[in-house]
Amino acid sequence: MALFTREQKWALEAKRARVSHIIRRELGERGRTCPQVAKELGLSHQAVYSTINGKASSPDILAKLREIGVPEKYLHDPHVAGNKERQVA
């Protein structure tokens, strides 16, 4: 039995895409790109993209995004209490 219907999966992917676009826009407004963030942390740009896309959760990358000024409501951090209840437009 599937956890999500096809429609629910599409809706989650669409939300993920919106949020990752917002995060990249936030970085751009602050003069940063994903590869720059990766270089600053000594990590691969794939790791940064995976975290931004919600496919992975790196505490170091999330901390850097917070430091840069990305609003908390856009960050998927399973270690933050109540994160599942966050709503992003």
C-alpha positions, 0 to 999 in steps of 0.5 A: 500500500502506497503512503501517498496517492499520485496526486499527493506526491505531485502536490509535495513535489510542486511545494518542494519546487516552490520552496527551493526556488524561494531559497535560491531567490533569497540567496541571490538577493544576498549575493550568494549562489548554491556553489558559493555556499558549498565552497564556503562550507567545503562541501559539494554543490550537490549536497547544498542542492539536496538540502535546499530541495528537501531531499537531504538535511545537513545541519551545517548547510541549514546553519549556513542558510540561517546565517545568510538570512534565509527565513526559517519557514523555508528550511526543512530541518527535522531537528526543529520541533514543529517543522512538520506543521509549518505552512509555506505559501 
